[in-house]
């Protein structure tokens, strides 16, 4: 799993064999979800409200970097790390 960020036990990743729409994956303990980058909503899976709030705060701050990594996924390039939520 190409991890691009980690904070408070939450792991954010993108995979190379992906499909539209542009999205990223979130893993926290046994919870899993995928978020659309364009509108920052869960498109697959579910997370607790607390984890969702943290992920949305982080993603809002880093939306441009997420889109850049999505373009890198499409080109099969190495992904760039994104600063964690502090």
MDAnalysis code that builds the backbone (N, CA, C; Angstrom):
import MDAnalysis as mda
import numpy as np

u = mda.Universe.empty(258, n_residues=86, atom_resindex=np.repeat(np.arange(86), 3), trajectory=True)
u.add_TopologyAttr("name", ["N", "CA", "C"] * 86)
u.add_TopologyAttr("resid", np.arange(1, 87))
u.add_TopologyAttr("resname", ["UNK", "UNK", "UNK", "UNK", "UNK", "UNK", "UNK", "UNK", "UNK", "UNK", "UNK", "UNK", "UNK", "UNK", "UNK", "UNK", "UNK", "UNK", "UNK", "UNK", "UNK", "UNK", "UNK", "UNK", "UNK", "UNK", "UNK", "UNK", "UNK", "UNK", "UNK", "UNK", "UNK", "UNK", "UNK", "UNK", "UNK", "UNK", "UNK", "UNK", "UNK", "UNK", "UNK", "UNK", "UNK", "UNK", "UNK", "UNK", "UNK", "UNK", "UNK", "UNK", "UNK", "UNK", "UNK", "UNK", "UNK", "UNK", "UNK", "UNK", "UNK", "UNK", "UNK", "UNK", "UNK", "UNK", "UNK", "UNK", "UNK", "UNK", "UNK", "UNK", "UNK", "UNK", "UNK", "UNK", "UNK", "UNK", "UNK", "UNK", "UNK", "UNK", "UNK", "UNK", "UNK", "UNK"])
u.atoms.positions = np.array([
    [0.854, -1.173, 0.000],
    [0.000, 0.000, 0.000],
    [0.900, 1.236, 0.000],
    [0.901, 2.013, -1.045],
    [1.715, 3.238, -1.086],
    [1.166, 4.309, -0.132],
    [1.742, 4.339, 1.051],
    [1.326, 5.276, 2.082],
    [1.825, 6.676, 1.742],
    [0.933, 7.657, 1.846],
    [1.350, 9.032, 1.576],
    [1.305, 9.909, 2.827],
    [0.601, 9.449, 3.867],
    [0.579, 10.196, 5.123],
    [0.085, 9.279, 6.243],
    [0.461, 9.661, 7.470],
    [0.022, 8.905, 8.652],
    [-0.056, 9.876, 9.823],
    [-1.187, 9.840, 10.532],
    [-1.357, 10.691, 11.713],
    [-2.417, 10.080, 12.614],
    [-2.167, 10.144, 13.917],
    [-3.093, 9.640, 14.935],
    [-3.551, 8.204, 14.656],
    [-2.674, 7.393, 14.067],
    [-3.010, 6.004, 13.743],
    [-3.770, 5.840, 12.437],
    [-4.041, 6.941, 11.759],
    [-4.766, 6.922, 10.482],
    [-3.735, 6.843, 9.357],
    [-3.923, 5.906, 8.452],
    [-3.017, 5.744, 7.310],
    [-3.751, 6.164, 6.042],
    [-3.102, 7.050, 5.272],
    [-3.654, 7.524, 4.001],
    [-2.799, 6.934, 2.887],
    [-3.451, 6.363, 1.866],
    [-2.711, 5.711, 0.785],
    [-3.416, 5.914, -0.547],
    [-2.650, 5.692, -1.605],
    [-3.177, 5.625, -2.967],
    [-2.575, 4.388, -3.615],
    [-3.337, 3.765, -4.487],
    [-2.877, 2.557, -5.173],
    [-2.639, 2.859, -6.644],
    [-1.741, 2.094, -7.253],
    [-1.382, 2.352, -8.644],
    [-2.374, 1.777, -9.656],
    [-3.083, 0.741, -9.318],
    [-4.077, 0.183, -10.246],
    [-5.446, 0.701, -9.827],
    [-5.682, 1.972, -10.096],
    [-6.890, 2.633, -9.642],
    [-7.828, 2.987, -10.787],
    [-8.961, 3.488, -10.426],
    [-10.023, 3.857, -11.354],
    [-10.531, 5.239, -10.972],
    [-11.180, 5.896, -11.899],
    [-11.798, 7.191, -11.593],
    [-12.982, 6.951, -10.660],
    [-13.392, 7.919, -9.896],
    [-12.888, 9.280, -9.779],
    [-11.609, 9.322, -8.947],
    [-10.864, 10.424, -9.018],
    [-9.664, 10.560, -8.198],
    [-10.020, 10.397, -6.716],
    [-9.290, 9.540, -6.017],
    [-9.620, 9.264, -4.628],
    [-8.394, 8.779, -3.864],
    [-8.540, 8.694, -2.563],
    [-7.511, 8.133, -1.700],
    [-8.166, 7.199, -0.698],
    [-7.361, 6.328, -0.124],
    [-7.850, 5.327, 0.813],
    [-7.409, 5.665, 2.228],
    [-8.277, 5.335, 3.181],
    [-8.007, 5.582, 4.587],
    [-8.168, 4.273, 5.343],
    [-7.201, 4.022, 6.231],
    [-7.257, 2.840, 7.085],
    [-7.027, 3.302, 8.520],
    [-7.912, 2.885, 9.407],
    [-7.757, 3.156, 10.834],
    [-8.267, 1.943, 11.583],
    [-7.369, 1.278, 12.287],
    [-7.693, 0.029, 12.963],
    [-8.401, -0.897, 11.975],
    [-9.621, -1.295, 12.249],
    [-10.343, -2.190, 11.330],
    [-11.239, -1.426, 10.348],
    [-11.228, -0.117, 10.426],
    [-12.075, 0.709, 9.564],
    [-11.360, 1.004, 8.246],
    [-12.120, 1.040, 7.168],
    [-11.581, 1.349, 5.843],
    [-12.570, 2.224, 5.090],
    [-12.037, 3.155, 4.293],
    [-12.898, 3.986, 3.443],
    [-12.062, 4.576, 2.316],
    [-12.743, 4.989, 1.268],
    [-12.125, 5.721, 0.169],
    [-12.856, 7.051, 0.060],
    [-12.087, 8.127, -0.141],
    [-12.628, 9.475, -0.251],
    [-12.374, 10.027, -1.635],
    [-13.373, 10.640, -2.229],
    [-13.211, 11.386, -3.465],
    [-12.382, 12.625, -3.169],
    [-11.398, 12.915, -4.003],
    [-10.590, 14.120, -3.815],
    [-11.375, 15.361, -4.244],
    [-12.174, 15.240, -5.274],
    [-12.861, 16.404, -5.822],
    [-13.895, 17.002, -4.877],
    [-14.662, 16.155, -4.195],
    [-15.689, 16.703, -3.302],
    [-15.545, 16.239, -1.854],
    [-14.451, 15.546, -1.554],
    [-14.132, 15.113, -0.195],
    [-15.315, 14.442, 0.501],
    [-15.818, 13.406, -0.152],
    [-16.873, 12.600, 0.463],
    [-16.471, 11.139, 0.389],
    [-17.001, 10.345, 1.299],
    [-16.722, 8.909, 1.292],
    [-17.447, 8.285, 0.115],
    [-16.699, 7.540, -0.700],
    [-17.302, 6.866, -1.849],
    [-17.322, 5.351, -1.665],
    [-16.659, 4.884, -0.619],
    [-16.643, 3.446, -0.340],
    [-16.241, 3.239, 1.106],
    [-16.887, 2.290, 1.780],
    [-16.543, 1.978, 3.158],
    [-17.155, 2.946, 4.146],
    [-16.628, 2.914, 5.379],
    [-17.125, 3.815, 6.415],
    [-16.066, 3.972, 7.497],
    [-16.143, 5.096, 8.171],
    [-15.250, 5.421, 9.278],
    [-16.090, 6.021, 10.406],
    [-15.556, 5.997, 11.600],
    [-16.241, 6.669, 12.702],
    [-16.282, 8.168, 12.418],
    [-17.179, 8.849, 13.073],
    [-17.323, 10.290, 12.875],
    [-16.020, 11.018, 13.222],
    [-15.367, 10.629, 14.314],
    [-14.123, 11.274, 14.742],
    [-13.034, 11.131, 13.690],
    [-12.855, 9.919, 13.153],
    [-11.834, 9.684, 12.136],
    [-12.190, 10.436, 10.856],
    [-13.435, 10.409, 10.462],
    [-13.869, 11.136, 9.264],
    [-13.563, 12.618, 9.394],
    [-13.842, 13.196, 10.547],
    [-13.574, 14.621, 10.765],
    [-12.090, 14.934, 10.622],
    [-11.231, 14.099, 11.204],
    [-9.783, 14.310, 11.100],
    [-9.313, 14.188, 9.653],
    [-9.803, 13.180, 8.951],
    [-9.404, 12.968, 7.557],
    [-9.860, 14.146, 6.692],
    [-11.073, 14.613, 6.894],
    [-11.568, 15.741, 6.102],
    [-10.769, 17.015, 6.375],
    [-10.425, 17.248, 7.625],
    [-9.603, 18.419, 7.954],
    [-8.255, 18.335, 7.228],
    [-7.616, 17.163, 7.291],
    [-6.331, 16.957, 6.615],
    [-6.476, 17.106, 5.105],
    [-7.468, 16.452, 4.525],
    [-7.636, 16.452, 3.067],
    [-7.935, 17.847, 2.536],
    [-8.721, 18.617, 3.270],
    [-9.029, 19.976, 2.836],
    [-7.750, 20.802, 2.737],
    [-6.854, 20.630, 3.697],
    [-5.585, 21.355, 3.710],
    [-4.639, 20.911, 2.591],
    [-4.801, 19.690, 2.111],
    [-3.835, 19.104, 1.178],
    [-4.462, 18.653, -0.146],
    [-5.568, 19.246, -0.514],
    [-6.279, 18.814, -1.720],
    [-5.409, 18.925, -2.974],
    [-4.639, 20.011, -3.116],
    [-3.776, 20.160, -4.298],
    [-2.716, 19.057, -4.344],
    [-2.138, 18.747, -3.200],
    [-1.130, 17.683, -3.146],
    [-1.753, 16.317, -3.441],
    [-2.973, 16.109, -2.989],
    [-3.673, 14.862, -3.300],
    [-3.898, 14.730, -4.804],
    [-4.317, 15.825, -5.451],
    [-4.519, 15.768, -6.905],
    [-3.200, 15.530, -7.639],
    [-2.132, 16.137, -7.163],
    [-0.824, 15.901, -7.778],
    [-0.428, 14.434, -7.637],
    [-0.659, 13.850, -6.481],
    [-0.349, 12.429, -6.317],
    [-1.243, 11.564, -7.203],
    [-2.509, 11.964, -7.389],
    [-3.387, 11.192, -8.278],
    [-2.817, 11.190, -9.702],
    [-2.330, 12.341, -10.150],
    [-1.712, 12.413, -11.480],
    [-0.476, 11.527, -11.541],
    [0.270, 11.461, -10.445],
    [1.446, 10.595, -10.393],
    [1.043, 9.125, -10.452],
    [-0.074, 8.772, -9.811],
    [-0.600, 7.400, -9.886],
    [-0.893, 7.051, -11.340],
    [-1.556, 7.955, -12.033],
    [-1.912, 7.701, -13.434],
    [-0.676, 7.512, -14.312],
    [0.420, 8.193, -13.967],
    [1.668, 8.086, -14.736],
    [2.599, 7.008, -14.187],
    [2.146, 6.312, -13.126],
    [2.947, 5.266, -12.472],
    [4.268, 5.817, -11.922],
    [4.217, 7.029, -11.376],
    [5.388, 7.664, -10.775],
    [5.338, 7.491, -9.257],
    [6.487, 7.618, -8.619],
    [6.529, 7.556, -7.164],
    [5.636, 8.638, -6.575],
    [4.968, 8.292, -5.481],
    [4.088, 9.244, -4.822],
    [4.878, 10.097, -3.836],
    [4.406, 11.296, -3.623],
    [5.039, 12.224, -2.701],
    [4.364, 12.134, -1.338],
    [5.163, 12.163, -0.290],
    [4.619, 12.174, 1.059],
    [3.914, 13.510, 1.311],
    [2.853, 13.458, 2.084],
    [2.099, 14.666, 2.447],
    [2.170, 14.808, 3.955],
    [2.399, 16.031, 4.407],
    [2.526, 16.305, 5.831],
    [1.295, 15.785, 6.589],
    [1.526, 15.221, 7.757],
    [0.391, 14.742, 8.561],
    [-0.353, 15.895, 9.230],
    [-1.510, 15.582, 9.734],
    [-2.281, 16.526, 10.533],
    [-1.613, 16.627, 11.898],
    [-1.474, 17.825, 12.393],
    [-0.818, 18.001, 13.708],
    [-1.787, 18.456, 14.757],
])
